[in-house]
Amino acid sequence: MISPVLANDPGADAGQAPLFMQGANVRMFWTYMRSVTPPDGMAKSADFDLMAIHRLAPDMIICDFDYETYRSRLRFVGTRVVDVLGEETTGRYLDEVNVGPYRSQQLAAFSMAVASGWPQWTLLRVQRERDGSLERIARPGMTCERLVVPLAGPSGTVRQLAAIMWYAEGAGEGTGFEHRELAPGKS
């Protein structure tokens, strides 16, 4: 399910995250990214400072985007992301990584961030008995929330993607994938 959502959701103040964002780290990342994003545009790579949000780094991914191949290379992968993926993926292309269930939809969110220049939010819920790719988790299911934010280079086109992930094991509710495109600066 894809639904465009206004970044300044009426359920949230200008500096706060939309109410549908669940993970505290995802909400903090959204708030930081809003602080470095001009009202009518896209955050710039030069304005993004990982050290300003260093406590979020274990849950983050930073990709360099290559327009010649239309692929994203993982420049930085946080330690908790490595734990969830089950392998170190820094330096590899994103499409070479096993990102788990709903793979094509998850990868599409990164591509859509490049194509639209808008942040992409996803939420994935999976029950182990319905999906065999969850052998690494101990509990009956998992929830994974991700926020992918495009970063513009000097020319104004997307040069990097910064993403954060919130992950929780547990029974959860149902199985499914949600995707929202967050249109910046619209009202």
Salt bridges, closest charged atoms under 4 A:
ASP59 OD1 - ARG80 NE 2.65
ASP64 OD2 - ARG75 NH2 2.83
GLU87 OE1 - ARG92 NH1 2.91
ASP95 OD1 - ARG71 NH2 2.84
GLU96 OE2 - ARG71 NH2 3.33
GLU178 OE2 - ARG125 NH1 3.32
